[in-house]
Amino acid sequence: MKAQGIFSFSDSQGKTRKVKTIVNDDFSIHSFYFDPSDPTYKKMIKPKEQYKLGDWVKKTIDFFTYKKVKPCGACKKRQAMLNNLTQKEKN
């Protein structure tokens, strides 16, 4: 495992939710919702909802800035570079 992070946010009903994201050695990303008060609750985020690393960074920046920061050329280059790092070879 390369890195992991935990993000907290409030849902539409005002309940605090947490998402744990793990970046593996091959730069694949796995995320799941969890509830610290209920250790048995762990819901994986479906693979179709998974993003490449660059897309995930962009969505995280958009989320925390309420999409008020517009991506510049360097941002798009960073996103493409990180996505290329996570792109798996197809057999």
PyMOL commands that place a pseudoatom at each C-alpha (Angstrom):
pseudoatom trace, name=CA, resn=MET, resi=1, chain=A, elem=C, hetatm=0, pos=[0.000, 0.000, 0.000]
pseudoatom trace, name=CA, resn=LYS, resi=2, chain=A, elem=C, hetatm=0, pos=[1.354, 3.410, -1.017]
pseudoatom trace, name=CA, resn=ALA, resi=3, chain=A, elem=C, hetatm=0, pos=[-1.036, 5.689, 0.886]
pseudoatom trace, name=CA, resn=GLN, resi=4, chain=A, elem=C, hetatm=0, pos=[-4.393, 5.941, 2.550]
pseudoatom trace, name=CA, resn=GLY, resi=5, chain=A, elem=C, hetatm=0, pos=[-6.648, 8.766, 3.597]
pseudoatom trace, name=CA, resn=ILE, resi=6, chain=A, elem=C, hetatm=0, pos=[-9.903, 9.256, 5.432]
pseudoatom trace, name=CA, resn=PHE, resi=7, chain=A, elem=C, hetatm=0, pos=[-12.340, 11.975, 4.433]
pseudoatom trace, name=CA, resn=SER, resi=8, chain=A, elem=C, hetatm=0, pos=[-15.337, 13.117, 6.456]
pseudoatom trace, name=CA, resn=PHE, resi=9, chain=A, elem=C, hetatm=0, pos=[-18.391, 14.886, 5.087]
pseudoatom trace, name=CA, resn=SER, resi=10, chain=A, elem=C, hetatm=0, pos=[-22.030, 15.501, 5.981]
pseudoatom trace, name=CA, resn=ASP, resi=11, chain=A, elem=C, hetatm=0, pos=[-24.720, 13.887, 3.887]
pseudoatom trace, name=CA, resn=SER, resi=12, chain=A, elem=C, hetatm=0, pos=[-28.048, 15.491, 2.942]
pseudoatom trace, name=CA, resn=GLN, resi=13, chain=A, elem=C, hetatm=0, pos=[-29.581, 14.433, 6.280]
pseudoatom trace, name=CA, resn=GLY, resi=14, chain=A, elem=C, hetatm=0, pos=[-26.721, 16.023, 8.244]
pseudoatom trace, name=CA, resn=LYS, resi=15, chain=A, elem=C, hetatm=0, pos=[-25.172, 12.689, 9.259]
pseudoatom trace, name=CA, resn=THR, resi=16, chain=A, elem=C, hetatm=0, pos=[-21.380, 12.613, 9.216]
pseudoatom trace, name=CA, resn=ARG, resi=17, chain=A, elem=C, hetatm=0, pos=[-20.030, 10.018, 6.801]
pseudoatom trace, name=CA, resn=LYS, resi=18, chain=A, elem=C, hetatm=0, pos=[-16.487, 8.839, 6.274]
pseudoatom trace, name=CA, resn=VAL, resi=19, chain=A, elem=C, hetatm=0, pos=[-14.751, 7.514, 3.169]
pseudoatom trace, name=CA, resn=LYS, resi=20, chain=A, elem=C, hetatm=0, pos=[-11.461, 5.652, 3.372]
pseudoatom trace, name=CA, resn=THR, resi=21, chain=A, elem=C, hetatm=0, pos=[-9.362, 5.661, 0.223]
pseudoatom trace, name=CA, resn=ILE, resi=22, chain=A, elem=C, hetatm=0, pos=[-6.377, 3.375, -0.299]
pseudoatom trace, name=CA, resn=VAL, resi=23, chain=A, elem=C, hetatm=0, pos=[-3.800, 3.802, -3.066]
pseudoatom trace, name=CA, resn=ASN, resi=24, chain=A, elem=C, hetatm=0, pos=[-2.112, 0.456, -3.732]
pseudoatom trace, name=CA, resn=ASP, resi=25, chain=A, elem=C, hetatm=0, pos=[1.432, -0.204, -4.934]
pseudoatom trace, name=CA, resn=ASP, resi=26, chain=A, elem=C, hetatm=0, pos=[0.175, -0.422, -8.531]
pseudoatom trace, name=CA, resn=PHE, resi=27, chain=A, elem=C, hetatm=0, pos=[-1.549, 2.989, -8.033]
pseudoatom trace, name=CA, resn=SER, resi=28, chain=A, elem=C, hetatm=0, pos=[-5.013, 1.455, -8.190]
pseudoatom trace, name=CA, resn=ILE, resi=29, chain=A, elem=C, hetatm=0, pos=[-7.471, 3.181, -5.890]
pseudoatom trace, name=CA, resn=HIS, resi=30, chain=A, elem=C, hetatm=0, pos=[-10.039, 1.483, -3.665]
pseudoatom trace, name=CA, resn=SER, resi=31, chain=A, elem=C, hetatm=0, pos=[-12.543, 3.436, -1.619]
pseudoatom trace, name=CA, resn=PHE, resi=32, chain=A, elem=C, hetatm=0, pos=[-15.226, 2.466, 0.838]
pseudoatom trace, name=CA, resn=TYR, resi=33, chain=A, elem=C, hetatm=0, pos=[-17.668, 4.148, 3.182]
pseudoatom trace, name=CA, resn=PHE, resi=34, chain=A, elem=C, hetatm=0, pos=[-17.348, 3.216, 6.826]
pseudoatom trace, name=CA, resn=ASP, resi=35, chain=A, elem=C, hetatm=0, pos=[-18.835, 4.122, 10.197]
pseudoatom trace, name=CA, resn=PRO, resi=36, chain=A, elem=C, hetatm=0, pos=[-16.381, 4.227, 13.134]
pseudoatom trace, name=CA, resn=SER, resi=37, chain=A, elem=C, hetatm=0, pos=[-19.264, 3.744, 15.599]
pseudoatom trace, name=CA, resn=ASP, resi=38, chain=A, elem=C, hetatm=0, pos=[-20.258, 0.505, 13.825]
pseudoatom trace, name=CA, resn=PRO, resi=39, chain=A, elem=C, hetatm=0, pos=[-17.157, -1.579, 13.011]
pseudoatom trace, name=CA, resn=THR, resi=40, chain=A, elem=C, hetatm=0, pos=[-19.260, -4.079, 11.037]
pseudoatom trace, name=CA, resn=TYR, resi=41, chain=A, elem=C, hetatm=0, pos=[-20.371, -1.400, 8.531]
pseudoatom trace, name=CA, resn=LYS, resi=42, chain=A, elem=C, hetatm=0, pos=[-18.123, -1.190, 5.503]
pseudoatom trace, name=CA, resn=LYS, resi=43, chain=A, elem=C, hetatm=0, pos=[-19.573, -0.540, 2.053]
pseudoatom trace, name=CA, resn=MET, resi=44, chain=A, elem=C, hetatm=0, pos=[-17.235, -0.767, -0.902]
pseudoatom trace, name=CA, resn=ILE, resi=45, chain=A, elem=C, hetatm=0, pos=[-17.615, 1.883, -3.560]
pseudoatom trace, name=CA, resn=LYS, resi=46, chain=A, elem=C, hetatm=0, pos=[-18.372, 0.065, -6.804]
pseudoatom trace, name=CA, resn=PRO, resi=47, chain=A, elem=C, hetatm=0, pos=[-15.574, -0.214, -9.383]
pseudoatom trace, name=CA, resn=LYS, resi=48, chain=A, elem=C, hetatm=0, pos=[-17.544, 1.892, -11.874]
pseudoatom trace, name=CA, resn=GLU, resi=49, chain=A, elem=C, hetatm=0, pos=[-17.320, 4.686, -9.287]
pseudoatom trace, name=CA, resn=GLN, resi=50, chain=A, elem=C, hetatm=0, pos=[-13.555, 4.274, -8.972]
pseudoatom trace, name=CA, resn=TYR, resi=51, chain=A, elem=C, hetatm=0, pos=[-11.376, 6.900, -10.566]
pseudoatom trace, name=CA, resn=LYS, resi=52, chain=A, elem=C, hetatm=0, pos=[-7.839, 6.998, -11.791]
pseudoatom trace, name=CA, resn=LEU, resi=53, chain=A, elem=C, hetatm=0, pos=[-5.540, 8.924, -9.475]
pseudoatom trace, name=CA, resn=GLY, resi=54, chain=A, elem=C, hetatm=0, pos=[-5.630, 12.144, -11.535]
pseudoatom trace, name=CA, resn=ASP, resi=55, chain=A, elem=C, hetatm=0, pos=[-9.430, 12.099, -11.734]
pseudoatom trace, name=CA, resn=TRP, resi=56, chain=A, elem=C, hetatm=0, pos=[-9.649, 11.470, -8.000]
pseudoatom trace, name=CA, resn=VAL, resi=57, chain=A, elem=C, hetatm=0, pos=[-7.337, 14.427, -7.221]
pseudoatom trace, name=CA, resn=LYS, resi=58, chain=A, elem=C, hetatm=0, pos=[-9.422, 16.678, -9.495]
pseudoatom trace, name=CA, resn=LYS, resi=59, chain=A, elem=C, hetatm=0, pos=[-12.703, 15.582, -7.890]
pseudoatom trace, name=CA, resn=THR, resi=60, chain=A, elem=C, hetatm=0, pos=[-11.219, 16.093, -4.415]
pseudoatom trace, name=CA, resn=ILE, resi=61, chain=A, elem=C, hetatm=0, pos=[-10.103, 19.633, -5.302]
pseudoatom trace, name=CA, resn=ASP, resi=62, chain=A, elem=C, hetatm=0, pos=[-13.519, 20.350, -6.844]
pseudoatom trace, name=CA, resn=PHE, resi=63, chain=A, elem=C, hetatm=0, pos=[-15.259, 19.057, -3.726]
pseudoatom trace, name=CA, resn=PHE, resi=64, chain=A, elem=C, hetatm=0, pos=[-13.245, 21.093, -1.229]
pseudoatom trace, name=CA, resn=THR, resi=65, chain=A, elem=C, hetatm=0, pos=[-13.318, 24.306, -3.314]
pseudoatom trace, name=CA, resn=TYR, resi=66, chain=A, elem=C, hetatm=0, pos=[-17.007, 23.943, -4.274]
pseudoatom trace, name=CA, resn=LYS, resi=67, chain=A, elem=C, hetatm=0, pos=[-15.836, 23.943, -7.932]
pseudoatom trace, name=CA, resn=LYS, resi=68, chain=A, elem=C, hetatm=0, pos=[-14.871, 27.623, -7.635]
pseudoatom trace, name=CA, resn=VAL, resi=69, chain=A, elem=C, hetatm=0, pos=[-11.264, 26.924, -8.692]
pseudoatom trace, name=CA, resn=LYS, resi=70, chain=A, elem=C, hetatm=0, pos=[-11.134, 26.403, -12.444]
pseudoatom trace, name=CA, resn=PRO, resi=71, chain=A, elem=C, hetatm=0, pos=[-8.470, 23.969, -13.693]
pseudoatom trace, name=CA, resn=CYS, resi=72, chain=A, elem=C, hetatm=0, pos=[-5.564, 25.592, -15.525]
pseudoatom trace, name=CA, resn=GLY, resi=73, chain=A, elem=C, hetatm=0, pos=[-3.267, 24.007, -18.111]
pseudoatom trace, name=CA, resn=ALA, resi=74, chain=A, elem=C, hetatm=0, pos=[-0.906, 22.726, -15.419]
pseudoatom trace, name=CA, resn=CYS, resi=75, chain=A, elem=C, hetatm=0, pos=[-3.836, 21.155, -13.557]
pseudoatom trace, name=CA, resn=LYS, resi=76, chain=A, elem=C, hetatm=0, pos=[-4.893, 19.281, -16.675]
pseudoatom trace, name=CA, resn=LYS, resi=77, chain=A, elem=C, hetatm=0, pos=[-1.312, 18.123, -17.277]
pseudoatom trace, name=CA, resn=ARG, resi=78, chain=A, elem=C, hetatm=0, pos=[-1.070, 16.861, -13.687]
pseudoatom trace, name=CA, resn=GLN, resi=79, chain=A, elem=C, hetatm=0, pos=[-4.380, 15.036, -14.060]
pseudoatom trace, name=CA, resn=ALA, resi=80, chain=A, elem=C, hetatm=0, pos=[-3.238, 13.375, -17.305]
pseudoatom trace, name=CA, resn=MET, resi=81, chain=A, elem=C, hetatm=0, pos=[0.155, 12.454, -15.840]
pseudoatom trace, name=CA, resn=LEU, resi=82, chain=A, elem=C, hetatm=0, pos=[-1.408, 10.878, -12.734]
pseudoatom trace, name=CA, resn=ASN, resi=83, chain=A, elem=C, hetatm=0, pos=[-3.965, 9.041, -14.854]
pseudoatom trace, name=CA, resn=ASN, resi=84, chain=A, elem=C, hetatm=0, pos=[-1.156, 7.641, -17.020]
pseudoatom trace, name=CA, resn=LEU, resi=85, chain=A, elem=C, hetatm=0, pos=[0.571, 6.363, -13.890]
pseudoatom trace, name=CA, resn=THR, resi=86, chain=A, elem=C, hetatm=0, pos=[-2.535, 4.426, -12.914]
pseudoatom trace, name=CA, resn=GLN, resi=87, chain=A, elem=C, hetatm=0, pos=[-3.440, 3.125, -16.345]
pseudoatom trace, name=CA, resn=LYS, resi=88, chain=A, elem=C, hetatm=0, pos=[-3.185, -0.649, -16.400]
pseudoatom trace, name=CA, resn=GLU, resi=89, chain=A, elem=C, hetatm=0, pos=[-2.039, -2.521, -19.444]
pseudoatom trace, name=CA, resn=LYS, resi=90, chain=A, elem=C, hetatm=0, pos=[-4.764, -4.492, -21.159]
pseudoatom trace, name=CA, resn=ASN, resi=91, chain=A, elem=C, hetatm=0, pos=[-4.063, -8.110, -21.986]
for i in range(1, 91): cmd.bond("trace and resi %d" % i, "trace and resi %d" % (i + 1))
show_as sticks, trace
zoom trace
